[in-house]
Amino acid sequence: MIAEIKKTTEQKMQKSLDALKADLGKVRTGRAHTGLLDHVMVEYYGNPTLITQVANVTLVDARTIGVQPWEKSMVGPVERAIRDSDLGLNPATNGDMIRVPMPMLTEERRRDLIKVIKAEGETAKVAVRNIRRDANNTLKDALKSKEIAEDEERRTQDEIQKLTDRFVAEIDKALVAKEADLMAV
């Protein structure tokens, strides 16, 4: 039972860390990467559809994303969806290829983005701490129902705390790396 609690706790904490890394990947730096457009929705025959399901998204160069819709009729809607997204991008159509240049970030915008990633990091830390609380509550319930002994509960709580500390440190490391990436000119 204790092994199961520790295993599920670690898996949930890992999912929180993975979610943070995915969110940090969406925060735009000055360089282009295709994952930036992953959440952009395009109106495809009346249905909102992910851009990756209606077009081929590639890197043209370090500062430009190329989007090539599979149907010529989708060039306009795809360009409009990119422009209307919250990413602040200005795509340009060249025949059936849409080029999305990455504008340079201003110092003020970089500072705003750092605030955003710090808030994301704090949210991830809260999620990890909530997982720790849930695991500790499960241990207390097991102790009350006499499924485990007191010293087992205390030892497992210490191990869960070490897990929590490890994941909080990994979150901090991911934030520092992303902050350095944002501040690089």
C-alpha positions in Angstrom: 0.0 0.0 0.0 2.8 2.4 0.9 4.7 1.7 -2.3 1.5 2.4 -4.3 1.0 5.7 -2.5 4.6 6.8 -3.3 4.3 5.6 -6.9 1.1 7.5 -7.6 2.4 10.6 -5.8 5.6 10.6 -7.9 3.6 10.0 -11.1 1.2 12.9 -10.4 4.2 15.2 -9.5 5.9 14.2 -12.8 2.7 15.1 -14.7 2.7 18.5 -13.0 6.3 19.1 -14.0 5.6 17.9 -17.6 2.6 20.3 -17.8 4.8 23.2 -16.6 7.4 22.4 -19.3 4.7 22.3 -22.0 3.3 25.6 -20.8 6.8 27.1 -20.8 7.4 25.9 -24.3 4.4 28.0 -25.4 5.9 31.2 -24.0 7.5 32.9 -27.0 11.1 33.7 -27.1 12.8 35.6 -30.0 13.5 32.3 -31.8 11.0 30.4 -33.9 9.8 26.9 -33.0 6.9 24.9 -34.5 5.3 24.1 -31.1 4.4 27.8 -30.8 1.4 27.3 -33.2 0.3 23.9 -31.7 -2.7 25.4 -29.9 -3.9 27.7 -32.7 -7.4 26.8 -33.9 -8.5 27.2 -37.5 -12.0 27.3 -38.8 -12.1 24.2 -41.1 -15.5 23.8 -42.8 -17.3 25.2 -39.8 -15.4 23.3 -37.1 -12.5 24.6 -35.0 -9.5 22.4 -35.8 -5.9 22.5 -34.7 -3.6 24.1 -37.2 -1.4 21.0 -37.3 -4.4 19.0 -38.7 -4.9 21.3 -41.7 -1.4 22.4 -42.5 2.3 21.4 -42.5 4.2 23.5 -39.9 7.9 23.7 -40.4 10.9 26.0 -39.6 12.1 28.1 -42.6 15.0 29.5 -40.6 15.8 30.4 -37.0 13.4 33.3 -36.9 10.6 32.2 -39.3 7.9 29.5 -39.2 6.5 28.2 -42.5 2.9 27.0 -42.6 1.7 25.2 -45.7 -2.0 24.4 -45.7 -2.9 21.1 -47.4 -5.8 22.8 -49.3 -5.3 26.0 -51.2 -8.7 27.3 -49.9 -7.4 27.1 -46.3 -4.6 29.7 -46.8 -6.8 32.6 -45.8 -8.4 31.0 -42.8 -5.0 29.7 -41.5 -3.4 33.1 -41.9 -6.4 34.8 -40.1 -6.2 32.2 -37.3 -2.5 32.9 -36.7 -3.1 36.7 -36.8 -6.1 36.5 -34.4 -4.2 34.2 -31.9 -2.9 35.7 -28.7 0.7 35.3 -29.9 1.1 38.7 -31.5 2.4 37.3 -34.8 1.9 38.9 -38.2 1.9 36.2 -40.9 2.6 36.9 -44.6 1.3 34.8 -47.5 3.6 33.9 -50.3 1.5 31.9 -52.8 0.3 28.8 -50.9 3.0 29.2 -48.2 2.4 31.3 -45.1 5.6 32.7 -43.5 5.4 33.7 -39.8 8.4 35.9 -38.8 9.2 36.1 -35.1 9.4 39.7 -34.1 12.2 40.8 -31.7 11.1 41.0 -28.1 11.4 44.4 -26.4 12.9 44.6 -22.9 9.5 45.4 -21.4 7.9 42.4 -23.1 10.7 40.1 -21.8 10.0 41.3 -18.3 6.2 40.7 -18.7 7.0 37.2 -20.0 9.2 36.5 -17.0 6.3 37.4 -14.7 4.1 35.0 -16.7 6.5 32.1 -16.4 7.1 32.8 -12.7 3.3 32.6 -12.1 3.2 29.4 -14.1 6.0 28.0 -11.9 4.2 29.0 -8.7 1.1 27.3 -10.0 3.1 24.1 -10.6 4.6 24.3 -7.1 1.2 24.6 -5.6 0.0 21.6 -7.6 3.0 19.5 -6.3 2.3 20.6 -2.7 -1.4 19.7 -3.1 -0.3 16.2 -4.3 1.9 15.9 -1.2 -1.1 16.9 1.0 -3.3 14.4 -0.6 -0.7 11.6 -0.1 -0.2 12.6 3.5 -4.0 12.5 4.1 -4.1 9.0 2.5 -1.4 8.0 4.9 -3.3 9.4 7.9 -6.4 7.6 6.9 -4.5 4.3 6.6 -3.0 5.0 10.1 -6.5 5.6 11.6 -7.8 2.4 10.0 -4.7 0.6 11.4 -3.5 -0.5 7.9 0.0 0.9 8.6 2.0 1.6 11.8 2.9 5.0 13.1 6.6 4.8 12.2 5.8 3.6 8.7 3.5 6.6 8.3 6.2 9.0 9.5 8.9 7.4 7.3 6.7 7.6 4.3 5.8 11.2 5.0 9.5 12.0 5.0 10.0 10.2 1.7 7.1 12.1 0.2 8.6 15.4 1.5 11.9 14.5 -0.2 9.9 13.8 -3.5 8.2 17.2 -3.1 11.5 18.9 -2.6 13.0 17.2 -5.6 10.1 18.2 -7.9 10.1 21.8 -6.6 13.8 22.0 -7.3 13.2 20.7 -10.9 10.5 23.3 -11.3 12.9 26.1 -10.2 15.5 24.7 -12.6 13.1 24.8 -15.5 12.1 28.4 -14.6 15.7 29.6 -14.4 16.5 28.0 -17.8 13.4 29.6 -19.4 14.2 33.0 -17.8 17.8 32.8 -19.2 16.3 31.9 -22.6 14.0 34.9 -22.5 16.7 37.3 -21.5 19.1 36.2 -24.2 19.2 38.8 -26.9 
